[in-house]
Structures are given as structure tokens and as C-alpha cells.
Amino acid sequence: MEYCADQEIFYYSTLSCSALSFFGSLTVIVAFLKLKRYQTYSLRLLFYLSISDFFKAIGLSVPCFYLTNEIYIKIAAFMGRTGNLCSSLWAVAIVNALYKIVVNGTQKFDYHHRFWVILTIGLIAFNSGISFLDIYSNIVSTCTFIDSFLGNALRFGTIFVPDWLLLIYNMFAYFKVQNKIKTLPLTIGKSLAIKRLFVFSMISFLCALPLSIIRIMQIFYQKSCLIAYLGIITFSANSLRGFINALAYLWAFKNFASLIGAQVNFERSISINSSETEGKNLLYESFTN
């Protein structure tokens, strides 16, 4: 595969976006840990998502074209790939929780929460296991799967295909929830709260899907400089996911303002701790009016 753009251009565009995602994700993580009074279940799910974005940003910030040590290449690739997949996974966990609450009327989330935690651990274990195989390399400026049939199969099978499948589920859940809340006696504030949580899953997939489309095009147009430059743009946009999630967090959760001393009126959520996984905690106690 040929690359028209200089590898340093690719790297510094990715680095600038990853740096924003790093600090954006770190801000959300610190806000969650500091605001212990408001650690509701919905914020805990976003906390997990931000941790994933945080490690992804670190992995993508490594200048892999300078690396020759195979262990360092594998570590950077592991952080970038695992963080990316876990971020998408927790975005879907948020959507799934909303679907279970609104459509199925689920109130207790202990079992469902354990399922997503175990699935995340399984993904980390799987990615750790394949790291022992000779499948990673430094391509252009990133540490990623090797440019071969096996590498491309793993790239699409563990990154792009899951993103597409999770997007399909996200759209299905969104329309189901939208239709359901029209029949429920919810206040405007509570209805808006539900819609706000969907924003985080949409951000994840809108950042990931353009890159997957370009990667497919690159298989058939390997010598196209236009596709190569579009690859830089879409990869940088995907690297920006953590930063955009942080902006969405600031927009969706007014309680972040208390971190900087602003005066905010909260709903009755002081007594609710993040260890509680009841549906009412997620749906009714996680947002301000």
C-alpha cells in the first residue's frame, strides 16, 4: 500500500487530535472521581467510556515510525486498538441500558452491568492474547495490525465490523426508545435526559464509520492520493472521539459546573451513589432539569 502524505504529517495530525482526547477524557475522569456526591449510574458508564478513550489517546500518540522494539510496538497497538473497541462497547452499554429501562421496564441493573464488565475484561484478555502473535507493525505513524491478509482480517473483524454492528443496534434501540417515550408521562426534562445519553453513542460511531469506509476504499484504490489524504482526515477525526465526548459531557451534565465553583440546582440525586444500578437512578436521577 502506498502513502502519498509524509508520515510526519500523518503523525502530527493524529497527535494533535489524540492530545485533545487525552485531556478531554482526563477531565471527565477527574470530574467523576471528584464529584462523589453525583456519581450516578449514567455517569459511571461515561466514566468507563472515558477511560477507554484515555488509553486509546495514549496509544495513538506514540510516534511508531521511530520504534524498532517489537514490544513497544505491541504495547502501543494494544492500547490504541483495545481502547477504541472498549469505547464503542461502553457507548452501546449506555444505549442498552436506556433500551432496557424505557422499553422493557428494567429497574435492577446488577446482572446487566456485570455482563458489560465481563465482556470488557474478555475483550482486554483477547487483545492481550493476540498480542503474542506476530500481527502488529508500525505502518506510517501508527502501531497497528500488519498490512497483510491476516492483518486486514483482524482489522476489520475486531474494529470496523463491530462498529457497524453496534451502530445498527444503536439505531434500533434509538427508534424503539423514541417511540416508547412518546407514550410515557415524562416531563420535558426527563425526555431530554434520555435523548442526551444517546449522543455519546452517536459520537462514537460517527467518528469511527467514515474511517472504516475509507479503509475499504483503500483496498481497491491503493495508489490514490485522494484516498490517502481522506484517510488522514478520517483517522484524525476518529482520534478526536475522546475530546468530542468530553464536550458532550459538558453540554449534557450541568453538574460539571460545580467542579469550577458555579452555582447549580440539582435534582434529588445526592443520596445516590454510583454503586447503585437501578433504572430510576439512570433515567430520573442522573440529569438536572
N, C-alpha and C positions, 0 to 999 in steps of 0.2 A: 504493500500500500504506500503510495507516495503522499508526501505532505508539502504543500506549497508554502505555507507560512513558516517563519522561523520558529524554532522550538521555544525560544525565549519569549516571543510574543504570546504564544500559547500559554506558557507557564505564568507570566506576569498577569495576564488577563484572568487566569484561574486563581492565582494567588490573591489578587485584589478582591475578588468575589468571596473567596474562602475566608479571607480575613474579616470581612464584614459578617459572614455567617458565624465565624468563631466568636466574635464579640457579641453578636446578637443572641446566639444560643447561650453564651455565658451569662448575659444579662437576665434571661428568662430563668436560668438555673438558680442564680443568686437571688432573684426576686422570690422564687418559690421557697427556697430554704430560709430566707429572712422573714417572710410574711407567714409565720407559722400559724397565725390565727385564721388565715384564709386558705389553708391547704385543702381545698375541696377536691373531690374525686376528679372532676374535669381538669383541674389544674395539675393534678398528679399525672394524668395521661399526657398532657402537654409537656410536663417535666421530663417524662421518658422520651418523648419525641425530640425535645431539645438536646438531651444527652446524646441521642443518635446523631443529630446534626452537628453537634460539637466535635465528636470523634471523626465524622466524615470530613469536616473542615480541616482538621489536623492532617488527615491522610492525604487530602488533595493539595495541601500547602507544601508538601515535600518536593524539592526540585529533583525529581527522579532521574533526569538526564545526567546528573552529576554522580549518581550512585553506581557503584560497581559491586558492592557487597550484596549478595543474594538475600541475606537475612533481613537487611534494612528494606530492600525492595518488597519482600513479602509482608513485612510489618506495615509499611505504608499502604500497600494494596489491600491488606486485610482491614485496616481501619477505614479506608475510603469505601470499599465495597460493602462491608458489614454495616457501617453507619448509614449508608444510603438505603439499604434494604430494610433495616430496623426502623428508620424514619418513616418509610412508606407503611410499614406494618403497624406502627402506632397511630398513624393517621387513619388507617382503616379501623383500628380498635376504637377510636373516638366515634366514627360513623356507626360501627356495630353497636356500641353502647346506646347511641341515640335511637337506633332502629329497635333494639330490644325494649327500651323504655316506652317509646311512643307507640310503636306498632303492636308489640307483644305484651306490654304492660309489666315488664320485668322490674322488680324492685331490689332484689338482692343480687349483688354482682360478684360475690366471692368466687364462685365457680368460674365465671366468665373472665374475671381478672386473672385468676391463676392460669387459665388457658393461654392468654396472651403473654404472660410472663414466661411460661414454659416454652411456648413457641419461639419467643425471642432467644431464650437460652439454647434451644435446639438449633436456631439459625447461627448463633455465635459458635456453637460446637461444630456445626457442619463446615462453616467457613474456616474454622481453626484446623479441621481435619484436612481439607483440600489444600491448605497452605503448605503441607508437607510434600505435595506433588510439585512437579516442575511445570507450573502453569502460569507463573507470574513473570513479568518482564517490565522494563522501562520503555514505554512507547511514547515518542515525542517528549512530553514533560511529565507524564503521569505513570504511576506504578499500577499496572492493570493486568488483565489476562493477556497471554501471548497472542500474537497475530497469527493464528492457525485455526484449523477446523475445530479442534478441541477448545481452544481459547474462545472462539466466537460462539460455539455452542454453550459454553459456560456463561459467557457474557449475556447472551440473550435469554438463556434458561434461568439464570439466577438474578438478573437485573431487569431487563426490559419486558419479558413476558409476565413476570409477577406484577410489574407496574400496570400493564394493560389489564390484567385480570382484576386487580384491585380497583382500577378505575371503573370497570364495568359494575363491580359490586357497589362502589360508591354512588354511581348514578342510580342504580336500582334502589338503594336504601334512601337516597335523597328524595326521589319521587314518591316512594311509599310513605315516608315521613311527612312530606309536604301535603299529600292527600289526607293523611290522618289528622294532622293538626288543624285542618280546616273544620273538622267535626268536633274538636275538643274545645271546652270553655276556657281557653287560655287568654291571659292578658297580652297586650301587645308586647310588653317587655319580655315575657316568658317565651312567646313565639319567636321573638327576635333572638333570644338567647340560643334557641335550638339552631336557628339558621347560622348564627355566628360560629358555632362549633364546626359546621360543615366547611367553613372557609379554609381551615387548616389542611383538610384532606385535599381540597381542590388545589391549594398551593403546591402541595407535594407532587401531584400528578401533572399539573400544568408546567411545572419545572422539568419534569422527567420525560414526558411524552415527546416533545419536539426533538430531544436528543436521540431517543430511540428511533424516530423516523429518519433522522439524518444518518444514523448508523446503518440502517437498512439500505439507504440510498448509496452509502459509501461502498457497499459490497458490489454494486453494479456500476458505479462511476468512481473507480479508484483513482483516476488521474484528473478528476475535475477539481480545479482550484476553487471554484464557487462553492462546491460541497464542502471542501476543506475549511473555508472561512466560515461557512454556516455551522460547521462542526465546532469551531472555536466559540461562536456566539452561543450556541445551544448548550455546550458544556459549561460555559461560564454562567449561564442562566441557571443550570442545574446546581452549580456550586453555590449559588446565591440563595438557595432554599432556606437555610437557617436564618438568614437575615430577614427575608420576607416573612417568615413565621414569627420572628420577633416583633416586626412592625404590626402584624395581625394581632399579636398578643397585646400590644399597647392599645390598639384600637378596640379590641373585644373586652378587655378586662380593665375596668376603671380602677380596680384596687391596686394596680401597679403604681398609681399616683401617690399612694401613701408611702411608697419607698422613698420618694423625694420630698415628703412632708406636706403634700397637698391635702386639703380638706375634702373628704369624700363620704357620702352617705351610703352605707352598705345595707343589703338585705340581712335578714337574720341568719348569719352563717358563722358567727363567732364560735359557737359551740361545736361546729362540725369539723372533724379532723380528717386528714387525708386517708387515714386507715379505714374510714367508713366508706363502703361501696354500695350504698343504697341508691336506687334510681332517683329518689327525690333529691338526694344530695347533688347528683349530676345535673338534673333537669331544672330544679327550682331554687337551689341554694348556691349556685356557682357564679351567678352574674348579678350585677346591680340592675336597678330598674332603668 
